[in-house]
Amino acid sequence: MAGQKYSIDKIIQILSEAKMSSMSSVCRKYSICASTFYRWQKHYSGFSSDQAKKLVILEAENSALKKILAEKELENATLRDFIKKNDL
Protein backbone atom coordinates (compact mmCIF):
# COMPACT_ATOMS: atom_id res chain seq x y z
CA MET A 1 0.00 0.00 0.00
CA ALA A 2 1.31 3.44 -0.87
CA GLY A 3 2.01 6.02 1.79
CA GLN A 4 -0.52 8.58 2.81
CA LYS A 5 -0.64 11.40 0.27
CA TYR A 6 -2.55 13.88 2.40
CA SER A 7 -2.11 14.72 6.06
CA ILE A 8 -5.06 14.64 8.41
CA ASP A 9 -5.13 18.44 8.48
CA LYS A 10 -5.31 18.53 4.69
CA ILE A 11 -8.09 15.93 4.63
CA ILE A 12 -10.14 17.99 7.08
CA GLN A 13 -9.52 21.07 4.91
CA ILE A 14 -10.60 19.22 1.75
CA LEU A 15 -13.79 18.01 3.44
CA SER A 16 -14.66 21.51 4.64
CA GLU A 17 -13.91 22.91 1.18
CA ALA A 18 -16.32 20.39 -0.33
CA LYS A 19 -19.09 21.77 1.89
CA MET A 20 -18.65 25.15 0.19
CA SER A 21 -18.44 23.86 -3.39
CA SER A 22 -19.28 20.67 -5.23
CA MET A 23 -17.69 17.39 -4.30
CA SER A 24 -16.72 16.60 -7.89
CA SER A 25 -14.81 19.87 -8.32
CA VAL A 26 -12.91 19.29 -5.09
CA CYS A 27 -12.07 15.73 -6.15
CA ARG A 28 -10.73 17.01 -9.48
CA LYS A 29 -8.76 19.79 -7.80
CA TYR A 30 -6.97 17.39 -5.42
CA SER A 31 -6.87 14.41 -7.82
CA ILE A 32 -8.80 12.05 -5.57
CA CYS A 33 -11.56 9.67 -6.57
CA ALA A 34 -15.08 9.87 -5.22
CA SER A 35 -14.68 6.69 -3.18
CA THR A 36 -11.68 8.21 -1.38
CA PHE A 37 -13.66 11.35 -0.66
CA TYR A 38 -16.60 9.38 0.74
CA ARG A 39 -14.26 7.19 2.83
CA TRP A 40 -12.67 10.32 4.29
CA GLN A 41 -16.09 11.83 4.88
CA LYS A 42 -17.26 8.71 6.68
CA HIS A 43 -14.11 8.55 8.78
CA TYR A 44 -13.37 12.24 9.54
CA SER A 45 -16.64 14.15 9.20
CA GLY A 46 -17.47 16.22 12.25
CA PHE A 47 -13.92 16.13 13.61
CA SER A 48 -11.62 19.04 14.15
CA SER A 49 -8.01 18.61 13.14
CA ASP A 50 -6.90 17.88 16.73
CA GLN A 51 -9.66 15.33 17.28
CA ALA A 52 -8.79 13.52 14.05
CA LYS A 53 -5.11 13.36 15.06
CA LYS A 54 -6.07 11.92 18.46
CA LEU A 55 -8.29 9.37 16.72
CA VAL A 56 -5.41 8.18 14.55
CA ILE A 57 -3.12 7.91 17.58
CA LEU A 58 -5.73 5.94 19.51
CA GLU A 59 -6.33 3.62 16.55
CA ALA A 60 -2.59 2.92 16.30
CA GLU A 61 -2.38 2.26 20.04
CA ASN A 62 -5.41 -0.03 19.87
CA SER A 63 -3.82 -1.97 17.02
CA ALA A 64 -0.59 -2.41 18.98
CA LEU A 65 -2.50 -3.60 22.05
CA LYS A 66 -4.47 -6.12 19.98
CA LYS A 67 -1.20 -7.47 18.59
CA ILE A 68 0.24 -7.85 22.10
CA LEU A 69 -2.93 -9.60 23.26
CA ALA A 70 -2.82 -12.03 20.33
CA GLU A 71 0.83 -12.86 21.09
CA LYS A 72 0.03 -13.52 24.77
CA GLU A 73 -2.94 -15.71 23.87
CA LEU A 74 -0.75 -17.73 21.52
CA GLU A 75 1.88 -18.08 24.23
CA ASN A 76 -0.77 -19.26 26.72
CA ALA A 77 -2.15 -21.80 24.24
CA THR A 78 1.36 -23.14 23.64
CA LEU A 79 1.95 -23.50 27.38
CA ARG A 80 -1.40 -25.27 27.84
CA ASP A 81 -0.50 -27.73 25.07
CA PHE A 82 2.90 -28.34 26.66
CA ILE A 83 1.30 -29.03 30.05
CA LYS A 84 -1.22 -31.47 28.50
CA LYS A 85 1.50 -33.37 26.66
CA ASN A 86 3.72 -33.70 29.71
CA ASP A 87 0.89 -34.39 32.21
CA LEU A 88 2.07 -31.72 34.61
PADREN-335256 format. One record per atom (N, C-alpha, C, O): y, z, x; residue in one letter; atom name. Coordinates in Angstrom, 3 decimals, m for minus. Last residue first. Example, Ala and Ser with C-alpha at 12.3 -4.5 7.8 and 13.67 -1.06 7.14 Angstrom:
2
+----------+----------+----------+------+------+
!       yy !       zz !       xx ! rest ! atom !
+----------+----------+----------+------+------+
!   m2.250 !    7.080 !   12.850 !    S !    N !
!   m1.060 !    7.140 !   13.670 !    S !   CA !
!    0.030 !    7.870 !   12.900 !    S !    C !
!    1.138 !    8.039 !   13.409 !    S !    O !
!   m5.690 !    7.800 !   13.190 !    A !    N !
!   m4.500 !    7.800 !   12.300 !    A !   CA !
!   m3.300 !    7.800 !   13.200 !    A !    C !
!   m3.319 !    8.465 !   14.236 !    A !    O !
+----------+----------+----------+------+------+
//
This chain:
88
+----------+----------+----------+------+------+
!       yy !       zz !       xx ! rest ! atom !
+----------+----------+----------+------+------+
!  m32.441 !   33.432 !    1.594 !    L !    N !
!  m31.719 !   34.607 !    2.074 !    L !   CA !
!  m31.221 !   35.461 !    0.956 !    L !    C !
!  m30.591 !   36.491 !    1.199 !    L !    O !
!  m34.032 !   31.023 !    1.689 !    D !    N !
!  m34.394 !   32.207 !    0.893 !    D !   CA !
!  m33.740 !   33.470 !    1.414 !    D !    C !
!  m34.416 !   34.472 !    1.649 !    D !    O !
!  m33.214 !   28.686 !    2.797 !    N !    N !
!  m33.698 !   29.708 !    3.716 !    N !   CA !
!  m34.111 !   30.995 !    3.009 !    N !    C !
!  m34.500 !   31.960 !    3.666 !    N !    O !
!  m32.334 !   27.195 !    0.638 !    K !    N !
!  m33.370 !   26.658 !    1.502 !    K !   CA !
!  m33.995 !   27.720 !    2.383 !    K !    C !
!  m35.187 !   27.655 !    2.681 !    K !    O !
!  m30.271 !   28.823 !   m0.419 !    K !    N !
!  m31.467 !   28.501 !   m1.217 !    K !   CA !
!  m32.619 !   28.027 !   m0.346 !    K !    C !
!  m33.765 !   28.418 !   m0.570 !    K !    O !
!  m28.428 !   28.776 !    1.706 !    I !    N !
!  m29.031 !   30.048 !    1.296 !    I !   CA !
!  m30.300 !   29.798 !    0.487 !    I !    C !
!  m31.302 !   30.486 !    0.684 !    I !    O !
!  m27.736 !   26.054 !    1.709 !    F !    N !
!  m28.338 !   26.664 !    2.895 !    F !   CA !
!  m29.064 !   27.961 !    2.535 !    F !    C !
!  m30.175 !   28.210 !    3.003 !    F !    O !
!  m26.524 !   25.827 !   m0.797 !    D !    N !
!  m27.735 !   25.066 !   m0.498 !    D !   CA !
!  m28.474 !   25.658 !    0.698 !    D !    C !
!  m29.702 !   25.749 !    0.692 !    D !    O !
!  m24.299 !   27.493 !   m0.360 !    R !    N !
!  m25.274 !   27.838 !   m1.399 !    R !   CA !
!  m26.594 !   27.109 !   m1.160 !    R !    C !
!  m27.664 !   27.700 !   m1.303 !    R !    O !
!  m22.971 !   26.034 !    1.656 !    L !    N !
!  m23.497 !   27.376 !    1.953 !    L !   CA !
!  m24.533 !   27.809 !    0.916 !    L !    C !
!  m25.539 !   28.425 !    1.270 !    L !    O !
!  m22.279 !   23.761 !    0.186 !    T !    N !
!  m23.140 !   23.637 !    1.365 !    T !   CA !
!  m23.759 !   24.982 !    1.711 !    T !    C !
!  m24.947 !   25.057 !    2.026 !    T !    O !
!  m20.563 !   24.890 !   m1.695 !    A !    N !
!  m21.797 !   24.244 !   m2.150 !    A !   CA !
!  m22.780 !   24.090 !   m0.996 !    A !    C !
!  m23.984 !   24.268 !   m1.180 !    A !    O !
!  m18.497 !   25.740 !    0.003 !    N !    N !
!  m19.263 !   26.721 !   m0.775 !    N !   CA !
!  m20.589 !   26.128 !   m1.253 !    N !    C !
!  m21.620 !   26.799 !   m1.216 !    N !    O !
!  m17.569 !   23.242 !    0.926 !    E !    N !
!  m18.084 !   24.229 !    1.878 !    E !   CA !
!  m18.944 !   25.266 !    1.157 !    E !    C !
!  m20.010 !   25.632 !    1.651 !    E !    O !
!  m16.655 !   22.183 !   m1.481 !    L !    N !
!  m17.728 !   21.516 !   m0.749 !    L !   CA !
!  m18.376 !   22.467 !    0.249 !    L !    C !
!  m19.598 !   22.486 !    0.393 !    L !    O !
!  m14.592 !   23.976 !   m2.005 !    E !    N !
!  m15.710 !   23.867 !   m2.942 !    E !   CA !
!  m16.912 !   23.187 !   m2.286 !    E !    C !
!  m18.055 !   23.581 !   m2.517 !    E !    O !
!  m12.918 !   23.429 !    0.164 !    K !    N !
!  m13.519 !   24.765 !    0.030 !    K !   CA !
!  m14.706 !   24.732 !   m0.929 !    K !    C !
!  m15.717 !   25.392 !   m0.687 !    K !    O !
!  m12.158 !   20.779 !   m0.418 !    E !    N !
!  m12.856 !   21.087 !    0.832 !    E !   CA !
!  m13.568 !   22.437 !    0.740 !    E !    C !
!  m14.705 !   22.567 !    1.193 !    E !    O !
!  m10.817 !   21.165 !   m2.854 !    A !    N !
!  m12.025 !   20.330 !   m2.815 !    A !   CA !
!  m12.838 !   20.610 !   m1.556 !    A !    C !
!  m14.066 !   20.674 !   m1.611 !    A !    O !
!   m8.650 !   22.716 !   m1.976 !    L !    N !
!   m9.601 !   23.262 !   m2.934 !    L !   CA !
!  m10.907 !   22.479 !   m2.909 !    L !    C !
!  m11.986 !   23.071 !   m2.941 !    L !    O !
!   m7.326 !   20.866 !   m0.337 !    I !    N !
!   m7.855 !   22.105 !    0.244 !    I !   CA !
!   m8.910 !   22.706 !   m0.667 !    I !    C !
!   m9.952 !   23.159 !   m0.194 !    I !    O !
!   m6.608 !   18.999 !   m2.315 !    K !    N !
!   m7.466 !   18.594 !   m1.201 !    K !   CA !
!   m8.105 !   19.822 !   m0.553 !    K !    C !
!   m9.299 !   19.813 !   m0.253 !    K !    O !
!   m4.884 !   20.496 !   m3.875 !    K !    N !
!   m6.117 !   19.976 !   m4.470 !    K !   CA !
!   m7.108 !   19.569 !   m3.391 !    K !    C !
!   m8.313 !   19.774 !   m3.540 !    K !    O !
!   m2.825 !   20.906 !   m2.018 !    L !    N !
!   m3.604 !   22.055 !   m2.503 !    L !   CA !
!   m4.916 !   21.609 !   m3.150 !    L !    C !
!   m5.942 !   22.269 !   m2.992 !    L !    O !
!   m1.848 !   18.292 !   m1.760 !    A !    N !
!   m2.406 !   18.981 !   m0.594 !    A !   CA !
!   m3.271 !   20.163 !   m1.024 !    A !    C !
!   m4.336 !   20.392 !   m0.452 !    A !    O !
!   m0.925 !   17.873 !   m4.381 !    S !    N !
!   m1.970 !   17.023 !   m3.824 !    S !   CA !
!   m2.644 !   17.689 !   m2.626 !    S !    C !
!   m3.868 !   17.652 !   m2.496 !    S !    O !
!    1.103 !   19.776 !   m4.490 !    N !    N !
!   m0.026 !   19.871 !   m5.411 !    N !   CA !
!   m1.204 !   19.055 !   m4.890 !    N !    C !
!   m2.350 !   19.500 !   m4.954 !    N !    O !
!    2.864 !   18.732 !   m2.599 !    E !    N !
!    2.256 !   20.044 !   m2.380 !    E !   CA !
!    1.018 !   20.217 !   m3.257 !    E !    C !
!    0.003 !   20.747 !   m2.806 !    E !    O !
!    3.573 !   16.360 !   m3.898 !    A !    N !
!    2.918 !   16.300 !   m2.586 !    A !   CA !
!    2.216 !   17.620 !   m2.278 !    A !    C !
!    1.101 !   17.626 !   m1.757 !    A !    O !
!    4.798 !   17.407 !   m6.182 !    E !    N !
!    3.616 !   16.555 !   m6.328 !    E !   CA !
!    2.850 !   16.455 !   m5.012 !    E !    C !
!    1.619 !   16.465 !   m5.007 !    E !    O !
!    6.967 !   18.747 !   m5.025 !    L !    N !
!    5.937 !   19.510 !   m5.734 !    L !   CA !
!    4.661 !   18.700 !   m5.925 !    L !    C !
!    3.561 !   19.247 !   m5.838 !    L !    O !
!    8.396 !   16.536 !   m4.029 !    I !    N !
!    7.914 !   17.581 !   m3.117 !    I !   CA !
!    6.798 !   18.381 !   m3.766 !    I !    C !
!    5.786 !   18.664 !   m3.124 !    I !    O !
!    8.986 !   15.222 !   m6.419 !    V !    N !
!    8.179 !   14.548 !   m5.407 !    V !   CA !
!    7.602 !   15.562 !   m4.426 !    V !    C !
!    6.439 !   15.453 !   m4.036 !    V !    O !
!   10.602 !   17.168 !   m7.658 !    L !    N !
!    9.370 !   16.715 !   m8.292 !    L !   CA !
!    8.446 !   16.067 !   m7.272 !    L !    C !
!    7.245 !   16.338 !   m7.265 !    L !    O !
!   12.777 !   17.275 !   m5.945 !    K !    N !
!   11.917 !   18.457 !   m6.069 !    K !   CA !
!   10.573 !   18.083 !   m6.688 !    K !    C !
!    9.532 !   18.612 !   m6.296 !    K !    O !
!   13.823 !   14.726 !   m6.461 !    K !    N !
!   13.356 !   15.064 !   m5.112 !    K !   CA !
!   12.417 !   16.268 !   m5.155 !    K !    C !
!   11.386 !   16.281 !   m4.483 !    K !    O !
!   14.533 !   15.050 !   m9.141 !    A !    N !
!   13.523 !   14.053 !   m8.787 !    A !   CA !
!   12.964 !   14.329 !   m7.395 !    A !    C !
!   11.763 !   14.181 !   m7.170 !    A !    O !
!   16.550 !   16.967 !   m8.916 !    Q !    N !
!   15.333 !   17.280 !   m9.663 !    Q !   CA !
!   14.208 !   16.319 !   m9.306 !    Q !    C !
!   13.054 !   16.732 !   m9.182 !    Q !    O !
!   18.489 !   15.527 !   m7.482 !    D !    N !
!   17.877 !   16.728 !   m6.900 !    D !   CA !
!   16.569 !   17.086 !   m7.608 !    D !    C !
!   15.594 !   17.465 !   m6.960 !    D !    O !
!   19.145 !   13.492 !   m9.330 !    S !    N !
!   18.610 !   13.145 !   m8.012 !    S !   CA !
!   17.886 !   14.339 !   m7.386 !    S !    C !
!   16.800 !   14.186 !   m6.826 !    S !    O !
!   17.968 !   14.364 !  m12.590 !    S !    N !
!   19.036 !   14.148 !  m11.623 !    S !   CA !
!   18.372 !   13.858 !  m10.285 !    S !    C !
!   17.154 !   13.976 !  m10.151 !    S !    O !
!   16.012 !   12.754 !  m15.094 !    F !    N !
!   16.128 !   13.609 !  m13.920 !    F !   CA !
!   17.419 !   13.320 !  m13.182 !    F !    C !
!   17.901 !   12.187 !  m13.152 !    F !    O !
!   15.757 !   10.920 !  m17.109 !    G !    N !
!   16.221 !   12.247 !  m17.473 !    G !   CA !
!   16.364 !   13.197 !  m16.292 !    G !    C !
!   16.797 !   14.336 !  m16.471 !    G !    O !
!   13.090 !    9.160 !  m15.642 !    S !    N !
!   14.155 !    9.205 !  m16.641 !    S !   CA !
!   14.489 !   10.647 !  m16.998 !    S !    C !
!   13.600 !   11.482 !  m17.165 !    S !    O !
!   10.989 !    8.889 !  m13.791 !    Y !    N !
!   12.235 !    9.539 !  m13.366 !    Y !   CA !
!   13.314 !    9.644 !  m14.432 !    Y !    C !
!   14.383 !   10.181 !  m14.145 !    Y !    O !
!    8.731 !    7.685 !  m15.068 !    H !    N !
!    8.552 !    8.776 !  m14.115 !    H !   CA !
!    9.833 !    9.567 !  m13.866 !    H !    C !
!    9.780 !   10.790 !  m13.741 !    H !    O !
!    9.653 !    5.701 !  m16.730 !    K !    N !
!    8.714 !    6.684 !  m17.258 !    K !   CA !
!    8.662 !    7.920 !  m16.364 !    K !    C !
!    8.563 !    9.049 !  m16.844 !    K !    O !
!   11.198 !    4.277 !  m14.913 !    Q !    N !
!   11.832 !    4.879 !  m16.093 !    Q !   CA !
!   10.940 !    5.966 !  m16.673 !    Q !    C !
!   11.422 !    7.031 !  m17.062 !    Q !    O !
!    9.275 !    3.381 !  m13.125 !    W !    N !
!   10.324 !    4.287 !  m12.670 !    W !   CA !
!   10.958 !    5.015 !  m13.845 !    W !    C !
!   11.222 !    6.216 !  m13.780 !    W !    O !
!    7.902 !    1.723 !  m14.909 !    R !    N !
!    7.191 !    2.834 !  m14.265 !    R !   CA !
!    8.199 !    3.868 !  m13.764 !    R !    C !
!    8.013 !    5.070 !  m13.947 !    R !    O !
!    9.888 !   m0.134 !  m15.533 !    Y !    N !
!    9.382 !    0.736 !  m16.601 !    Y !   CA !
!    8.604 !    1.920 !  m16.030 !    Y !    C !
!    8.637 !    3.009 !  m16.603 !    Y !    O !
!   10.241 !   m1.315 !  m12.982 !    F !    N !
!   11.352 !   m0.657 !  m13.660 !    F !   CA !
!   10.839 !    0.317 !  m14.716 !    F !    C !
!   11.296 !    1.457 !  m14.790 !    F !    O !
!    7.704 !   m2.405 !  m12.601 !    T !    N !
!    8.211 !   m1.376 !  m11.684 !    T !   CA !
!    9.340 !   m0.601 !  m12.338 !    T !    C !
!    9.389 !    0.626 !  m12.257 !    T !    O !
!    7.666 !   m4.271 !  m14.660 !    S !    N !
!    6.688 !   m3.178 !  m14.681 !    S !   CA !
!    7.111 !   m2.049 !  m13.748 !    S !    C !
!    6.906 !   m0.875 !  m14.056 !    S !    O !
!    9.674 !   m6.050 !  m13.896 !    A !    N !
!    9.874 !   m5.215 !  m15.079 !    A !   CA !
!    8.901 !   m4.044 !  m15.106 !    A !    C !
!    9.264 !   m2.946 !  m15.526 !    A !    O !
!   10.245 !   m6.019 !  m10.335 !    C !    N !
!    9.669 !   m6.569 !  m11.559 !    C !   CA !
!    9.848 !   m5.564 !  m12.699 !    C !    C !
!   10.136 !   m4.389 !  m12.476 !    C !    O !
!   13.203 !   m6.362 !   m8.362 !    I !    N !
!   12.054 !   m5.572 !   m8.803 !    I !   CA !
!   11.518 !   m6.199 !  m10.086 !    I !    C !
!   12.262 !   m6.836 !  m10.831 !    I !    O !
!   15.688 !   m7.140 !   m7.153 !    S !    N !
!   14.406 !   m7.817 !   m6.871 !    S !   CA !
!   13.201 !   m6.929 !   m7.169 !    S !    C !
!   12.304 !   m6.770 !   m6.340 !    S !    O !
!   18.098 !   m6.217 !   m7.977 !    Y !    N !
!   17.395 !   m5.422 !   m6.968 !    Y !   CA !
!   16.021 !   m5.985 !   m6.610 !    Y !    C !
!   15.276 !   m5.368 !   m5.848 !    Y !    O !
!   18.857 !   m8.219 !   m9.810 !    K !    N !
!   19.785 !   m7.797 !   m8.763 !    K !   CA !
!   19.056 !   m7.079 !   m7.631 !    K !    C !
!   19.356 !   m7.303 !   m6.459 !    K !    O !
!   16.701 !   m8.323 !  m11.589 !    R !    N !
!   17.013 !   m9.483 !  m10.735 !    R !   CA !
!   17.867 !   m9.064 !   m9.552 !    R !    C !
!   17.634 !   m9.499 !   m8.424 !    R !    O !
!   16.969 !   m5.802 !  m12.769 !    C !    N !
!   15.730 !   m6.151 !  m12.069 !    C !   CA !
!   15.956 !   m7.344 !  m11.136 !    C !    C !
!   15.448 !   m7.359 !  m10.015 !    C !    O !
!   19.470 !   m6.094 !  m13.956 !    V !    N !
!   19.289 !   m5.089 !  m12.906 !    V !   CA !
!   18.033 !   m5.398 !  m12.095 !    V !    C !
!   18.035 !   m5.269 !  m10.871 !    V !    O !
!   18.882 !   m8.033 !  m15.857 !    S !    N !
!   19.871 !   m8.325 !  m14.810 !    S !   CA !
!   19.756 !   m7.338 !  m13.650 !    S !    C !
!   19.927 !   m7.717 !  m12.491 !    S !    O !
!   16.996 !   m6.685 !  m17.449 !    S !    N !
!   16.603 !   m7.890 !  m16.716 !    S !   CA !
!   17.592 !   m8.229 !  m15.605 !    S !    C !
!   17.187 !   m8.664 !  m14.527 !    S !    O !
!   18.466 !   m4.622 !  m18.611 !    M !    N !
!   17.389 !   m4.300 !  m17.687 !    M !   CA !
!   17.019 !   m5.515 !  m16.852 !    M !    C !
!   16.754 !   m5.381 !  m15.657 !    M !    O !
!   22.026 !   m4.911 !  m18.830 !    S !    N !
!   20.668 !   m5.234 !  m19.276 !    S !   CA !
!   19.648 !   m4.939 !  m18.177 !    S !    C !
!   19.947 !   m5.003 !  m16.984 !    S !    O !
!   24.036 !   m1.946 !  m18.280 !    S !    N !
!   23.858 !   m3.390 !  m18.440 !    S !   CA !
!   22.412 !   m3.668 !  m18.837 !    S !    C !
!   21.663 !   m2.741 !  m19.147 !    S !    O !
!   23.854 !    0.811 !  m18.425 !    M !    N !
!   25.151 !    0.187 !  m18.650 !    M !   CA !
!   25.040 !   m1.323 !  m18.875 !    M !    C !
!   25.860 !   m1.908 !  m19.582 !    M !    O !
!   21.270 !    1.393 !  m17.801 !    K !    N !
!   21.768 !    1.885 !  m19.087 !    K !   CA !
!   23.089 !    1.208 !  m19.447 !    K !    C !
!   23.410 !    1.048 !  m20.625 !    K !    O !
!   21.035 !    0.444 !  m15.262 !    A !    N !
!   20.387 !   m0.327 !  m16.325 !    A !   CA !
!   20.825 !    0.146 !  m17.705 !    A !    C !
!   20.759 !   m0.612 !  m18.673 !    A !    O !
!   22.217 !    2.470 !  m13.819 !    E !    N !
!   22.906 !    1.178 !  m13.909 !    E !   CA !
!   22.327 !    0.331 !  m15.039 !    E !    C !
!   23.054 !   m0.415 !  m15.695 !    E !    O !
!   20.247 !    4.387 !  m13.956 !    S !    N !
!   21.511 !    4.642 !  m14.663 !    S !   CA !
!   22.324 !    3.361 !  m14.801 !    S !    C !
!   23.039 !    3.182 !  m15.787 !    S !    O !
!   18.292 !    3.122 !  m12.391 !    L !    N !
!   18.013 !    3.445 !  m13.793 !    L !   CA !
!   19.299 !    3.701 !  m14.574 !    L !    C !
!   19.423 !    3.279 !  m15.723 !    L !    O !
!   19.624 !    2.992 !   m9.928 !    I !    N !
!   19.220 !    1.754 !  m10.600 !    I !   CA !
!   18.964 !    2.014 !  m12.077 !    I !    C !
!   19.371 !    1.220 !  m12.925 !    I !    O !
!   19.878 !    5.743 !   m9.360 !    Q !    N !
!   21.067 !    4.915 !   m9.518 !    Q !   CA !
!   20.736 !    3.623 !  m10.261 !    Q !    C !
!   21.494 !    3.205 !  m11.136 !    Q !    O !
!   17.193 !    6.434 !   m9.097 !    I !    N !
!   17.993 !    7.079 !  m10.144 !    I !   CA !
!   19.252 !    6.254 !  m10.420 !    I !    C !
!   19.647 !    6.085 !  m11.574 !    I !    O !
!   16.639 !    4.868 !   m6.838 !    I !    N !
!   15.925 !    4.627 !   m8.094 !    I !   CA !
!   16.703 !    5.219 !   m9.263 !    I !    C !
!   16.854 !    4.575 !  m10.302 !    I !    O !
!   18.265 !    6.071 !   m4.929 !    K !    N !
!   18.531 !    4.690 !   m5.313 !    K !   CA !
!   17.840 !    4.356 !   m6.641 !    K !    C !
!   18.401 !    3.640 !   m7.471 !    K !    O !
!   17.044 !    8.577 !   m4.711 !    D !    N !
!   18.440 !    8.478 !   m5.133 !    D !   CA !
!   18.770 !    7.082 !   m5.641 !    D !    C !
!   19.462 !    6.922 !   m6.647 !    D !    O !
!   14.568 !    7.818 !   m3.730 !    I !    N !
!   14.643 !    8.414 !   m5.063 !    I !   CA !
!   16.071 !    8.337 !   m5.600 !    I !    C !
!   16.289 !    8.069 !   m6.781 !    I !    O !
!   14.759 !    4.601 !   m2.106 !    S !    N !
!   14.722 !    6.062 !   m2.108 !    S !   CA !
!   14.832 !    6.562 !   m3.553 !    S !    C !
!   15.153 !    5.802 !   m4.466 !    S !    O !
!   12.679 !    1.731 !   m2.076 !    Y !    N !
!   13.883 !    2.396 !   m2.547 !    Y !   CA !
!   13.698 !    3.911 !   m2.510 !    Y !    C !
!   12.631 !    4.432 !   m2.836 !    Y !    O !
!   10.241 !    1.098 !   m0.941 !    K !    N !
!   11.398 !    0.265 !   m0.637 !    K !   CA !
!   12.703 !    0.967 !   m1.009 !    K !    C !
!   13.714 !    0.807 !   m0.326 !    K !    O !
!    7.647 !    2.779 !    0.585 !    Q !    N !
!    8.585 !    2.806 !   m0.523 !    Q !   CA !
!    9.860 !    2.067 !   m0.131 !    Q !    C !
!   10.480 !    2.375 !    0.887 !    Q !    O !
!    5.157 !    0.624 !    2.080 !    G !    N !
!    6.024 !    1.790 !    2.013 !    G !   CA !
!    7.001 !    1.691 !    0.863 !    G !    C !
!    7.153 !    0.636 !    0.247 !    G !    O !
!    2.214 !   m0.781 !    0.538 !    A !    N !
!    3.442 !   m0.869 !    1.313 !    A !   CA !
!    4.264 !    0.404 !    1.141 !    A !    C !
!    4.085 !    1.155 !    0.182 !    A !    O !
!   m1.174 !    0.000 !    0.839 !    M !    N !
!    0.000 !    0.000 !    0.000 !    M !   CA !
!    1.241 !    0.000 !    0.887 !    M !    C !
!    1.292 !    0.719 !    1.885 !    M !    O !
+----------+----------+----------+------+------+
//
